[in-house]
Amino acid sequence: MSATSAYRDTWAEVDLSIIRDNVKSIKSRLPASTDFIAVVKADGYGHGGAQIAASAIHAGADGLAVAYLSEALQLRRQGVTASILIMTPIRVQDVSLAIKHRLELTVASAEWLCEAMAYVPKSSKSKLRVHVKFDTGLGRIGIRDKSEWDALVPCLQRKSIIVEGVYTHFATAGRSDVRFLREQAAKFEDIKAWIKEAGISVRRYHCANSVAALRFPELAMDGVRIGAALYGLVGDDYAKAYELKPALSLHSRLIHVKRIVKGQSVGYDVAYRAEEDEWIGTVPIGYADGWSQVLQGSEMLVGGSRAPIVGKIGMDQVMVRLSRQYPVGTLVTLIGSQGAEEVTCSELAAYLKSVPQELSVSLASRIGMLYKDRDLYEKIEHSMARV
Ligand SMILES: *Cc1c(COP(=O)(O)O)cnc(C)c1O
């Protein structure tokens, strides 16, 4: 591995061929009629939104989803032409801008849609493409009951509205106890009946995120919204069972190596003292890069072995205990594998008491991003990834 990011020995790599493999692997488990909506919010879970969008579409994804209007507009500016669903309600005054960019919007209340109608340009060609969001148990956003639905129906019947989708989101897709998920799914079936009764035609019903789609193929319906699994950011069990690989790896190099003797301290607040004579390496990454202080004690790979972080993580640098002396410049892998050893985002997420994707989205723009593709001869450095 010779490439590094500009002027800095810490860089992330995204293998776009793995993104394509993951799309194909997930698609092969879904009914052919189910749309694959690639979720590329939060800059593609920290992997680079436009690059992931292009790779996912190339591999057969049918459309994209993001959280915010700002994210959708950035993808359009970067030349992404696929359909984009915005999963959080936008400000009503931005509706005409969204229509201009052919964006699909989430309707989570009747009031929002009634107010938004004032911003739909009057020309007969202007259509507001919406996905109606139902809250079947997550308690976040969406229509919760029949009376709210009844209030929404007259607005949905307007000629300028196209109901591209009706959807919900599960609260417990990854839990072993499936009762709550089954209740949510049953509510969604009732909702389908309300919609039929009202005579509203809906292009697609979609309710499953990554884990729901993988665990319960019968819930795939007309579309699935796949985020975490697209990036291979799932637990090891899922990764194995569904042949998913993590696309992101993170690397650095030792910038300083020293021998310390028993009793000497390392780092702020003298938080670590050597219990014997030890080799200590310094790695140029810190909490300003998203390598949070809660990762203290986690391990990195140096020379194919695990090296634990010792002392507190600083803003820009962190120290690790080495199994032996290594030269300055030795490759350090913070996420990814060296030989038989591998550090995954799931392993590190345990320190964060969170999910693997919290780590990938936390990586700061200060870390350069390098794109690899085994189908291309050259690596393409894309310093614009996080603009
Ligand atoms: C983020 C998000 C998804 C993707 O979830 P994953 O678990 O990452 O697959 C799907 N649907 C909604 C509404 C989301 O906000």
The ligand as a Tripos MOL2 file, in Angstrom:
@<TRIPOS>MOLECULE
LIG
   15    15     1     0     0
SMALL
NO_CHARGES

@<TRIPOS>ATOM
      1 C1        -31.3980    5.5880    7.7430 C.3       1 LIG1
      2 C2        -32.6890    5.0070    7.3390 C.ar      1 LIG1
      3 C3        -32.7470    3.7900    6.6530 C.ar      1 LIG1
      4 C4        -31.5170    2.9110    6.4350 C.3       1 LIG1
      5 O1        -31.3640    2.1090    7.5700 O.3       1 LIG1
      6 P1        -30.1800    0.9980    7.6560 P.3       1 LIG1
      7 O2        -30.4660    0.3280    8.9420 O.co2     1 LIG1
      8 O3        -28.8980    1.7400    7.6660 O.co2     1 LIG1
      9 O4        -30.3380    0.1300    6.4760 O.co2     1 LIG1
     10 C5        -33.9660    3.3540    6.1970 C.ar      1 LIG1
     11 N1        -35.0920    4.0640    6.4380 N.ar      1 LIG1
     12 C6        -35.0870    5.2250    7.1260 C.ar      1 LIG1
     13 C7        -36.3690    5.9550    7.3490 C.3       1 LIG1
     14 C8        -33.8860    5.7270    7.6080 C.ar      1 LIG1
     15 O5        -33.8860    6.8800    8.2900 O.3       1 LIG1
@<TRIPOS>BOND
     1     1     2 1
     2     2     3 ar
     3     2    14 ar
     4     3     4 1
     5     3    10 ar
     6     4     5 1
     7     5     6 1
     8     6     7 2
     9     6     8 1
    10     6     9 1
    11    10    11 ar
    12    11    12 ar
    13    12    13 1
    14    12    14 ar
    15    14    15 1
@<TRIPOS>SUBSTRUCTURE
     1 LIG1         1 GROUP 0 **** ****
